């Protein structure tokens, strides 16, 4: 690789990208579109400017861009968020992805693409753009609304589906056919590794980061987080998956730690840099001749994305019990494709199964749908009003009734379902852990032991495997505590049935381990003996040990929440130490501690203030509270629970004038001006026009602003305010 050409190409595309994106910001258009346009201008297809010397150089930077981009998306995706979003987001995302896959596959065939290309096209059309939607919601001040939070939950689930889809599409592309068994094996392998990585990551990473807490400034946190990201990406490739999958998984693991916001903050510049290179590389694939030739497929696919997302998104929300207004607003917000479409297209190109003409077509569809997204979000309310007026009264009644029933079911919950869910997740997790131990011992330990001792190798392997498995076998057959709100004697039938089923699974694992070295009959006898031996001799000790491991795992999984509420950080008696971040709408912002009345009003004590990377222990009453401060607060559970929403309150994004809209200008007062012989106070300039008199130039002498200053003809009045307000005053 020529280092000089590598750097020169990077410099060229970044300088060109900077100019074009500044222009797009001035035009108030999405920056992503600017990157794509910059990529087209830097490509050999645009002959009026110099182009990059070697396209492989840009592919190199773009690969890094995909890894960092997926890592950043993973940081926004936490399994806790996924669980909290409930079934609504999962079902809606499943309906959207399935519906759009079928629509894309059908339209692909209608446009004379083969099966593989049509399948990839369906995958590309099924993923809405997380980046574009978050940017649009932020710019329009909609992030705090209920439908926006549901849309973001759907996007989180779609990101997970996209990762699974990439693995499945890779398997199909390599085998050049759609085989059910191969697909199930691929998905099973993916889920196996995802759960193992997640369990190990959640158990070890938060503990490691907590031990290094005092050494983690911005610099070291960036190095550690990017090292973990790239390390997991490489390990993912070693396990037979992609770099992007490993990066996404590591981001999702770190998303559950208390460092998630800090990591996201330090990684953002890296993501912006390499993400820009990735989108510029996408723009380099645009070929005007192909766009002109295939304008009809571009228009058709754009219509399919917009109409399909509205229909499937709205239907998915209605099915999960949302109101008609929320469903329509959600559907209208999902009308675009973005980064995952490009990543899936790049995957198809790298596997040499995607037709070269399909890539620029999908890029053009993305550009069109990205451009129209803000307009469709604005159109959602008028569309709802139109539908509500013309919807039959009977159907409207049924939708409202369905929504109310859904809320009632969600509020009440069925205890037996909760009991089974607790058993199911426990069974799946411990079964996968036991399977992983089995694979490691068989694939890596047994060959080495057999090589060292051919006679005793199998016996040693079986013994070592059973010893390592024993804590997890105990955990698998141990009874699960009843969910909160149920009695231990309730729902005995499902609990007993599931306990028998779990015991049989534990027995099957032991039989499998022994029978691989000896006969199935020996395996069964030994399995029964081993399970009885473990239960009789080691049950209490191993059960206690596994309880501590589970407790540690769930503490790490809920670290951010526990740190905020202090529920797991008891100081003495019923007092807890919680760490809460001061929001922009906190009523104590700017006040001194002595003036905030926190102790008198809420009964709590502030024991520390963390500001950036500096900690103020035991602050005195003169310390002020600022947004972004992390307050260490001691209080009871009830006191902390009452104070949390007050301290962490955040103002919705401002929809008024931006700082760039403010200006300082002057007005010459003529003889017939209504301001003559009046003062700024009597003219009510601040109240009526929202402008401020800064100074008055009278006969070449500047007079400072004074509420009692009388205006005279010929005065040049200098005013501060927005351009619109000053224009109204003029």
C-alpha positions as a printed Julia matrix, in Angstrom:
730×3 Matrix{Float64}:
   0.0     0.0     0.0
   1.38    3.38   -1.04
   1.25    5.49    2.15
   1.66    8.8     0.3
  -1.28    8.12   -2.04
  -3.32    6.82    0.92
  -2.87   10.1     2.81
  -3.35   12.28   -0.28
  -6.63   10.54   -1.17
  -7.87   10.92    2.41
  -6.9    14.61    2.43
  -8.65   15.2    -0.89
 -11.96   13.59    0.03
 -12.03   15.23    3.49
 -11.35   18.72    2.09
 -13.96   18.22   -0.6
 -16.36   16.76    1.97
 -15.81   19.74    4.26
 -16.71   22.25    1.53
 -19.78   20.34    0.34
 -21.15   19.59    3.82
 -20.77   23.23    4.91
 -22.79   24.13    1.81
 -25.44   21.55    2.73
 -25.58   22.85    6.32
 -26.14   26.35    4.91
 -28.96   24.91    2.75
 -30.34   23.15    5.89
 -30.11   19.71    4.27
 -28.92   16.44    5.93
 -25.14   16.23    6.15
 -25.23   12.61    4.96
 -26.46   13.83    1.57
 -23.51   16.21    1.47
 -21.09   13.34    2.01
 -22.69   11.34   -0.82
 -22.5    14.34   -3.18
 -18.85   14.9    -2.16
 -18.13   11.25   -2.96
 -19.65   11.64   -6.41
 -17.56   14.79   -7.03
 -14.4    12.92   -5.95
 -15.11    9.89   -8.14
 -13.83    9.25  -11.68
 -17.43    9.62  -12.88
 -17.2    13.41  -12.36
 -14.56   14.6   -14.81
 -14.54   18.3   -13.92
 -12.52   17.79  -10.69
  -9.49   15.66   -9.88
 -10.44   12.22   -8.6
  -8.84    9.94   -6.02
  -5.74    8.14   -7.25
  -6.65    4.69   -5.93
 -10.19    3.63   -5.02
  -8.81    0.8    -2.85
  -7.47    3.48   -0.5
 -10.97    4.77    0.09
 -12.26    1.21    0.57
  -9.64    0.78    3.31
 -10.82    3.89    5.18
 -14.46    2.98    4.55
 -13.97   -0.44    6.21
 -12.76    1.33    9.33
 -15.76    3.67    8.98
 -18.19    0.72    8.99
 -16.58   -0.74   12.12
 -16.69    2.56   14.05
 -20.2     3.32   12.79
 -21.52   -0.06   13.96
 -19.71    0.37   17.3
 -21.46    3.73   17.79
 -24.83    2.25   16.85
 -24.17   -0.51   19.4
 -23.56    2.12   22.08
 -27.12    3.39   21.46
 -28.47   -0.17   21.55
 -28.65   -1.65   25.03
 -30.35   -4.94   25.83
 -31.95   -3.13   28.76
 -33.6    -0.69   26.32
 -34.75   -3.62   24.21
 -36.38   -5.32   27.2
 -37.96   -2.05   28.38
 -39.4    -1.35   24.93
 -41.49   -4.49   25.36
 -43.13   -6.48   22.64
 -44.41   -3.42   20.78
 -41.05   -2.52   19.22
 -40.13   -6.14   18.47
 -43.45   -6.98   16.79
 -43.54   -3.7    14.84
 -39.95   -4.15   13.62
 -40.69   -7.76   12.65
 -43.75   -6.7    10.62
 -41.79   -3.9     8.9
 -38.76   -6.05    8.07
 -40.85   -9.02    6.86
 -43.21   -6.84    4.82
 -40.45   -4.78    3.21
 -38.34   -7.89    2.5
 -41.28   -9.42    0.62
 -42.04   -6.14   -1.17
 -38.38   -5.67   -2.15
 -38.05   -9.28   -3.32
 -41.25   -9.0    -5.4
 -40.29   -5.67   -6.98
 -36.77   -7.0    -7.64
 -38.21   -9.86   -9.65
 -40.53   -7.44  -11.46
 -37.42   -5.41  -12.38
 -35.76   -8.61  -13.72
 -33.17   -9.09  -10.95
 -32.24  -12.66  -10.04
 -33.12  -14.32   -6.7
 -29.94  -13.32   -4.83
 -30.1    -9.7    -6.0
 -33.82   -9.49   -5.2
 -33.14  -10.91   -1.72
 -30.37   -8.38   -1.06
 -32.65   -5.63   -2.41
 -35.36   -6.64    0.06
 -32.83   -6.5     2.89
 -31.64   -3.03    1.83
 -35.2    -1.66    1.59
 -36.25   -3.05    5.01
 -33.96   -0.95    7.22
 -34.86    2.63    8.15
 -32.0     5.01    8.91
 -31.34    5.49   12.63
 -28.97    8.4    11.92
 -31.4    10.32    9.7
 -34.42    9.83   11.97
 -32.59   10.85   15.16
 -31.23   13.93   13.35
 -34.69   14.84   12.03
 -36.36   14.37   15.45
 -33.67   16.47   17.13
 -33.88   19.28   14.58
 -37.7    19.34   14.8
 -37.82   19.12   18.62
 -39.73   15.8    18.67
 -37.34   13.61   20.71
 -39.47   13.87   23.88
 -42.77   12.83   22.29
 -44.18    9.35   22.85
 -44.29    8.31   19.18
 -40.61    9.33   18.79
 -39.54    7.08   21.67
 -41.47    4.18   20.11
 -39.86    4.82   16.71
 -36.39    4.83   18.3
 -37.2     1.51   20.06
 -38.23    0.04   16.67
 -34.95    1.28   15.16
 -32.99   -0.45   17.95
 -34.69   -3.76   17.15
 -34.21   -3.19   13.4
 -30.47   -2.76   14.0
 -30.4    -6.17   15.68
 -32.4    -7.72   12.83
 -29.98   -6.12   10.36
 -27.03   -7.82   12.03
 -28.82  -11.2    11.83
 -29.8   -10.46    8.22
 -26.18   -9.78    7.24
 -25.15  -13.22    8.53
 -28.05  -14.96    6.78
 -27.49  -13.11    3.48
 -23.77  -13.97    3.62
 -24.61  -17.65    4.06
 -27.11  -17.58    1.19
 -24.69  -15.69   -1.07
 -21.83  -18.14   -0.43
 -24.0   -21.22   -1.02
 -25.87  -19.49   -3.88
 -29.12  -20.98   -2.63
 -31.71  -20.62    0.11
 -31.48  -23.78    2.22
 -33.58  -23.89    5.38
 -31.12  -26.05    7.31
 -28.14  -23.85    6.39
 -30.07  -20.73    7.35
 -31.13  -22.21   10.7
 -27.54  -23.26   11.38
 -26.28  -19.75   10.58
 -28.87  -18.06   12.79
 -28.3   -20.61   15.57
 -24.54  -20.1    15.41
 -25.02  -16.32   15.49
 -27.36  -16.44   18.5
 -24.99  -18.81   20.3
 -22.0   -16.49   19.91
 -24.06  -13.36   20.64
 -25.28  -14.76   23.96
 -21.86  -16.08   24.97
 -20.15  -12.77   24.13
 -22.87  -10.85   25.92
 -22.68  -12.98   29.08
 -18.88  -12.82   29.29
 -18.76   -9.13   28.37
 -21.41   -8.05   30.87
 -19.8   -10.13   33.63
 -16.24   -8.88   33.21
 -16.18   -5.47   31.46
 -18.08   -3.28   34.0
 -15.98   -4.74   36.82
 -12.77   -4.03   34.9
 -13.82   -0.46   34.08
 -14.8     0.21   37.7
 -11.38   -0.92   38.91
  -9.73    1.43   36.39
 -12.12    4.3    37.16
  -9.53    6.68   38.6
  -7.26    6.24   35.55
  -9.96    6.77   32.9
  -9.79   10.29   31.56
 -11.0    11.13   28.03
  -7.76    9.98   26.42
  -7.49    6.59   28.13
 -11.24    5.96   27.81
 -11.0     6.49   24.03
  -8.0     4.13   23.78
  -9.68    1.46   25.93
 -13.05    1.63   24.15
 -11.57    1.6    20.63
  -9.22   -1.23   21.66
 -12.2    -3.26   22.88
 -14.12   -2.43   19.69
 -11.36   -3.5    17.31
 -10.43   -6.51   19.46
 -13.99   -7.83   19.38
 -14.18   -7.1    15.63
 -11.08   -9.24   15.0
 -12.37  -12.01   17.3
 -15.67  -11.94   15.41
 -13.83  -12.62   12.15
 -11.93  -15.47   13.87
 -15.31  -17.01   14.81
 -16.5   -16.77   11.21
 -18.49  -13.52   11.32
 -17.84   -9.99   10.08
 -15.83   -7.13   11.57
 -19.02   -5.05   11.76
 -20.83   -7.66   13.9
 -18.06   -7.74   16.5
 -17.98   -3.94   16.7
 -21.77   -3.79   17.13
 -21.73   -6.44   19.89
 -18.99   -4.65   21.83
 -20.9    -1.36   21.57
 -24.09   -3.0    22.87
 -22.19   -4.53   25.82
 -20.64   -1.18   26.78
 -24.06    0.51   26.36
 -25.15   -1.04   29.66
 -22.24    0.37   31.68
 -22.12    3.69   33.51
 -19.43    4.8    31.04
 -21.75    4.58   28.01
 -22.32    8.35   27.71
 -18.63    9.13   28.25
 -17.55    6.54   25.66
 -20.13    7.84   23.2
 -18.8    11.36   23.77
 -15.12   10.5    23.18
 -15.86    8.17   20.24
 -18.13   10.66   18.43
 -15.28   12.55   16.67
 -13.79    9.24   15.47
 -17.23    8.08   14.28
 -17.86   11.4    12.52
 -14.49   11.24   10.74
 -14.58    7.64    9.52
 -18.36    7.67    9.08
 -17.88   10.61    6.7
 -15.33    8.59    4.73
 -17.76    5.67    4.51
 -20.61    7.81    3.17
 -18.21    9.54    0.76
 -17.16    6.09   -0.51
 -20.86    5.35   -1.06
 -21.17    8.53   -3.13
 -18.25    7.41   -5.28
 -20.4     4.51   -6.49
 -22.95    6.87   -8.08
 -22.79    6.69  -11.88
 -24.84    9.34  -13.76
 -25.16    7.17  -16.85
 -26.69    4.33  -14.8
 -29.0     6.75  -12.96
 -30.23    8.17  -16.27
 -30.73    4.69  -17.65
 -32.47    3.31  -14.56
 -34.53    6.35  -13.52
 -37.73    4.31  -13.57
 -36.51    1.61  -11.09
 -35.23    4.42   -8.84
 -38.63    6.11   -8.81
 -40.43    2.78   -8.29
 -38.16    1.69   -5.42
 -38.43    5.12   -3.75
 -42.23    4.83   -3.9
 -42.04    1.26   -2.51
 -39.9     2.46    0.44
 -42.14    5.41    1.27
 -45.52    3.68    0.81
 -44.34    0.36    2.28
 -42.82    1.89    5.41
 -45.97    3.97    6.03
 -48.26    0.93    5.62
 -46.2    -1.65    7.53
 -45.04    0.82   10.22
 -48.58    2.05   10.9
 -50.01   -1.48   10.83
 -47.28   -2.75   13.18
 -48.0    -0.03   15.74
 -51.77   -0.65   15.54
 -51.28   -4.4    16.01
 -49.3    -3.77   19.22
 -52.08   -1.63   20.69
 -50.95    1.94   19.93
 -53.44    4.7    19.11
 -54.17    5.62   15.49
 -52.35    8.96   15.83
 -49.18    7.42   17.26
 -49.27    4.64   14.64
 -49.58    7.03   11.69
 -46.91    9.42   13.01
 -44.57    6.47   13.55
 -45.18    5.07   10.06
 -44.56    8.43    8.41
 -41.27    8.81   10.33
 -39.74    5.58    8.95
 -39.9     6.49    5.26
 -36.23    6.2     4.31
 -33.3     3.82    4.01
 -29.79    4.66    5.15
 -26.56    3.33    6.58
 -27.53   -0.36    6.85
 -28.71   -0.35    3.23
 -25.21    0.77    2.22
 -23.58   -1.79    4.53
 -25.7    -4.63    3.11
 -24.96   -3.41   -0.43
 -21.23   -3.29    0.37
 -21.51   -6.86    1.71
 -23.12   -8.01   -1.54
 -20.42   -6.31   -3.63
 -17.62   -7.85   -1.55
 -19.15  -11.31   -2.03
 -19.42  -10.65   -5.8
 -23.12  -11.54   -5.91
 -24.61   -8.07   -6.38
 -25.03   -6.57   -9.84
 -22.94   -3.37  -10.14
 -25.98   -1.37  -11.3
 -27.93   -2.14   -8.1
 -25.56   -0.23   -5.79
 -25.97    3.24   -7.38
 -29.74    2.62   -7.7
 -30.0     1.98   -3.94
 -27.83    5.05   -3.22
 -30.17    7.18   -5.34
 -33.21    5.77   -3.52
 -31.54    6.57   -0.18
 -30.8    10.14   -1.28
 -34.41   10.7    -2.39
 -35.98    9.17    0.73
 -33.54   10.96    3.05
 -34.42   14.28    1.43
 -38.18   13.65    1.84
 -38.04   12.37    5.46
 -38.57   15.73    7.28
 -41.48   16.54    4.98
 -43.21   13.22    5.67
 -42.73   13.68    9.43
 -44.45   17.08    9.12
 -47.19   15.54    6.96
 -48.02   12.87    9.57
 -50.4    15.06   11.63
 -52.43   16.3     8.6
 -52.5    12.68    7.35
 -53.86   11.52   10.7
 -56.52   14.25   10.68
 -57.55   13.22    7.16
 -57.74    9.51    8.07
 -59.66   10.2    11.27
 -62.26   12.28    9.4
 -62.8     9.62    6.7
 -62.37    6.46    8.81
 -65.66    4.63    9.46
 -66.85    5.26   13.01
 -67.09    1.52   13.69
 -63.44    0.92   12.72
 -62.29    3.93   14.77
 -64.17    2.53   17.78
 -62.54   -0.9    17.33
 -59.03    0.64   17.17
 -59.64    2.63   20.38
 -61.11   -0.44   22.1
 -58.13   -2.57   21.02
 -55.73    0.08   22.36
 -57.52    0.18   25.74
 -57.53   -3.62   25.99
 -53.81   -3.69   25.19
 -53.04   -1.19   27.94
 -55.17   -3.16   30.41
 -53.39   -6.44   29.58
 -50.0    -4.77   29.79
 -50.84   -3.21   33.16
 -52.24   -6.36   34.74
 -49.87   -8.98   33.26
 -50.36  -12.73   33.65
 -48.32  -14.15   36.46
 -47.97  -17.62   34.98
 -46.46  -16.09   31.84
 -43.96  -14.17   33.99
 -43.06  -17.38   35.82
 -42.46  -19.25   32.55
 -40.43  -16.35   31.12
 -38.09  -16.43   34.1
 -37.59  -20.18   33.67
 -37.24  -19.91   29.89
 -34.48  -17.28   29.88
 -32.61  -19.07   32.65
 -32.84  -22.36   30.74
 -31.65  -20.85   27.45
 -28.73  -18.96   29.0
 -27.38  -21.85   31.09
 -27.87  -24.32   28.24
 -25.79  -22.12   25.94
 -23.09  -21.75   28.61
 -22.98  -25.54   29.04
 -22.84  -25.98   25.27
 -19.94  -23.51   25.05
 -18.03  -25.4    27.79
 -18.67  -28.64   25.9
 -17.34  -27.18   22.62
 -14.21  -25.71   24.24
 -13.37  -28.89   26.16
 -13.96  -31.14   23.14
 -12.28  -28.95   20.54
  -9.28  -27.63   22.49
  -8.73  -29.49   25.77
  -9.36  -33.11   24.71
  -6.77  -33.18   21.85
  -4.06  -31.86   24.18
  -4.93  -34.23   27.04
  -5.07  -37.19   24.64
  -1.69  -36.19   23.23
  -0.19  -36.0    26.73
  -1.81  -39.23   27.93
  -3.37  -41.43   25.2
  -4.63  -43.95   27.76
  -6.27  -41.54   30.21
  -7.0   -38.58   27.9
 -10.7   -39.34   27.4
 -11.32  -39.97   31.11
  -9.5   -36.77   32.12
 -11.49  -34.79   29.53
 -14.81  -36.17   30.82
 -13.84  -35.47   34.45
 -12.61  -31.92   33.69
 -15.71  -31.16   31.62
 -18.07  -32.34   34.35
 -16.17  -30.39   37.02
 -16.36  -27.17   35.0
 -20.01  -27.83   34.14
 -21.13  -28.67   37.68
 -21.91  -25.09   38.92
 -23.99  -24.42   35.81
 -25.76  -27.79   36.08
 -26.74  -26.88   39.64
 -27.96  -23.48   38.43
 -29.97  -25.13   35.66
 -31.84  -27.5    37.97
 -32.2   -25.05   40.9
 -35.71  -23.61   41.49
 -36.28  -20.0    40.39
 -37.61  -17.54   42.95
 -41.18  -16.45   42.32
 -41.66  -13.1    40.56
 -42.29  -10.09   42.74
 -45.98   -9.91   43.6
 -46.6   -13.69   43.57
 -46.7   -16.22   46.38
 -44.31  -19.14   46.42
 -47.28  -21.55   46.31
 -48.85  -19.98   43.2
 -48.6   -21.53   39.72
 -47.14  -24.83   40.94
 -48.12  -26.79   37.81
 -46.13  -24.75   35.23
 -43.25  -24.44   37.68
 -43.05  -28.21   38.3
 -43.35  -29.03   34.59
 -40.56  -26.61   33.68
 -38.36  -27.89   36.54
 -38.69  -31.45   35.2
 -37.86  -30.22   31.7
 -34.75  -28.37   32.96
 -33.59  -31.43   34.92
 -33.87  -33.54   31.77
 -31.77  -30.99   29.86
 -29.08  -31.13   32.58
 -29.13  -34.92   32.41
 -28.84  -34.83   28.61
 -25.7   -32.67   28.8
 -23.99  -35.12   31.14
 -25.04  -38.1    28.96
 -23.64  -36.34   25.9
 -20.28  -35.66   27.56
 -19.83  -39.24   28.78
 -21.26  -41.06   25.75
 -18.82  -39.34   23.38
 -15.97  -41.09   25.17
 -17.83  -44.28   26.11
 -21.14  -45.94   25.22
 -24.59  -44.36   25.53
 -25.55  -46.82   28.3
 -22.47  -45.91   30.34
 -23.25  -42.26   29.67
 -26.76  -42.63   31.07
 -25.61  -44.49   34.21
 -22.8   -42.03   34.85
 -25.1   -39.07   34.19
 -27.61  -40.18   36.81
 -24.81  -40.88   39.29
 -23.07  -37.56   38.64
 -26.27  -35.52   38.95
 -27.19  -37.27   42.22
 -23.63  -36.83   43.54
 -23.58  -33.14   42.71
 -27.01  -32.59   44.26
 -26.23  -34.53   47.45
 -22.67  -33.36   48.13
 -22.15  -30.0    46.5
 -25.62  -28.54   45.99
 -25.56  -25.94   48.77
 -22.01  -24.72   48.14
 -22.35  -24.56   44.36
 -25.83  -23.04   44.57
 -24.51  -20.26   46.81
 -21.58  -19.69   44.46
 -23.85  -19.5    41.39
 -26.19  -17.14   43.23
 -23.26  -14.75   43.75
 -22.29  -15.04   40.07
 -25.88  -14.3    39.0
 -26.08  -11.38   41.41
 -22.83   -9.95   40.04
 -24.06  -10.39   36.45
 -27.35   -8.59   37.05
 -25.59   -5.84   39.02
 -23.32   -5.26   36.02
 -26.25   -5.48   33.6
 -28.15   -2.81   35.54
 -25.07   -0.82   36.53
 -26.24    2.51   35.11
 -29.65    2.26   36.78
 -28.2     1.07   40.1
 -25.63    3.87   40.06
 -28.37    6.45   39.45
 -30.72    5.13   42.14
 -28.08    3.87   44.61
 -30.21    0.76   45.28
 -27.16   -1.49   45.33
 -24.92    0.94   47.16
 -26.18    0.86   50.74
 -24.16    3.04   53.12
 -25.83    2.34   56.46
 -29.24    1.05   57.5
 -31.68    2.17   54.77
 -29.46    4.97   53.4
 -28.04    4.64   49.88
 -25.42    6.51   47.85
 -26.7     7.47   44.38
 -25.02    9.33   41.52
 -27.36   11.44   39.41
 -26.51   13.75   36.5
 -27.85   17.31   36.65
 -30.11   18.02   33.67
 -30.57   21.34   31.88
 -34.08   21.81   33.37
 -33.06   21.06   36.97
 -34.49   23.85   39.2
 -31.23   24.03   41.19
 -29.0    24.88   38.2
 -26.84   27.91   38.98
 -27.74   27.87   42.68
 -25.39   27.37   45.58
 -25.9    24.21   47.63
 -26.89   26.29   50.65
 -29.65   27.97   48.59
 -31.0    24.82   46.94
 -32.65   23.52   50.15
 -31.93   19.92   49.09
 -31.55   18.75   52.69
 -34.58   20.64   54.0
 -36.9    19.87   51.07
 -35.83   16.32   50.16
 -33.94   15.15   53.26
 -30.77   14.19   51.33
 -27.09   15.09   51.65
 -24.7    15.95   48.78
 -21.38   14.22   49.49
 -19.6    14.82   46.14
 -19.78   16.75   42.88
 -18.08   15.36   39.79
 -17.5    18.03   37.13
 -15.85   16.76   33.96
 -12.99   14.65   35.36
 -12.62   16.58   38.63
 -14.34   15.42   41.81
 -15.17   17.79   44.69
 -15.49   15.63   47.84
 -17.76   16.9    50.64
 -18.58   20.22   48.88
 -19.35   23.23   51.07
 -22.52   25.28   50.76
 -20.89   27.84   48.44
 -20.43   25.34   45.59
 -22.83   25.95   42.7
 -24.71   23.29   40.71
 -24.24   23.25   36.93
 -25.74   21.13   34.12
 -23.73   17.95   33.57
 -22.52   17.75   37.18
 -22.77   14.28   38.73
 -24.04   14.67   42.29
 -23.21   12.0    44.86
 -26.31   11.99   47.08
 -27.06   10.01   50.25
 -30.7     9.35   51.13
 -33.35    6.68   51.53
 -34.87    4.87   48.54
 -38.0     7.03   48.73
 -36.01   10.29   48.95
 -33.75    9.38   46.01
 -36.7     8.19   43.93
 -38.46   11.53   44.5
 -35.34   13.58   43.73
 -34.15   11.71   40.59
 -36.67   13.14   38.06
 -36.16   16.64   39.5
 -32.35   16.6    39.2
 -32.23   14.83   35.82
 -34.96   16.93   34.15
 -33.96   17.94   30.62
 -35.36   20.79   28.54
 -36.81   19.81   25.17
 -34.75   21.02   22.19
 -35.25   24.7    21.51
 -37.42   25.41   18.49
 -36.92   29.15   18.53
 -34.18   31.22   16.89
 -30.67   29.8    16.86
 -27.58   31.83   17.92
 -26.66   32.24   14.26
 -29.96   34.11   13.71
 -28.95   36.92   16.09
 -27.53   40.07   14.57
 -26.4    43.6    15.48
 -27.53   46.3    13.05
 -28.36   50.02   12.9
 -31.42   52.06   11.89
 -31.37   55.76   10.85
 -34.31   57.64   12.38
 -35.98   59.94    9.83
 -38.05   63.04   10.74
 -41.33   61.11   10.46
 -40.2    58.09   12.52
 -42.71   57.16   15.27
 -39.77   56.79   17.69
 -38.98   60.56   17.66
 -39.36   62.13   21.13
 -39.87   58.73   22.71
 -37.58   56.65   24.93
 -36.72   52.93   24.52
 -38.85   52.3    27.59
 -41.93   54.23   26.42
 -41.64   52.73   22.91
 -41.66   49.21   24.46
 -39.11   47.99   21.91
 -38.17   44.99   24.03
 -41.77   43.95   24.74
 -43.35   44.66   21.33
 -40.48   43.78   18.99
 -38.13   41.64   21.13
 -35.1    43.83   20.29
 -32.54   45.55   22.5
 -31.16   49.09   22.05
 -27.38   48.75   22.43
 -26.23   52.3    21.68
 -27.17   55.49   19.81
 -24.86   57.35   17.41
 -25.78   61.07   17.64
 -23.69   63.48   15.57
 -20.73   61.06   15.58
 -20.87   60.47   19.34
 -21.9    57.09   20.71
 -24.28   57.22   23.67
 -24.7    54.08   25.78
 -28.18   52.63   25.98
 -30.4    54.27   28.61
 -34.13   53.53   29.14
 -34.72   57.3    29.54
 -32.76   58.4    26.44
 -35.02   60.43   24.11
 -34.7    59.62   20.38
 -34.22   62.53   17.97
 -34.27   62.79   14.16
 -30.96   61.79   12.61
 -30.05   59.34   15.4
 -28.45   56.08   14.27
 -29.86   53.46   16.67
 -27.87   50.23   17.07
 -30.12   47.25   17.81
 -29.58   43.59   18.77
 -32.1    40.89   17.93
 -33.08   38.33   15.33
 -33.11   39.36   11.69
 -36.88   38.85   11.5
 -37.65   41.01   14.58
 -35.4    43.84   13.43
 -36.95   43.7     9.96
 -40.4    44.05   11.54
 -39.22   47.07   13.51
 -37.74   48.64   10.37
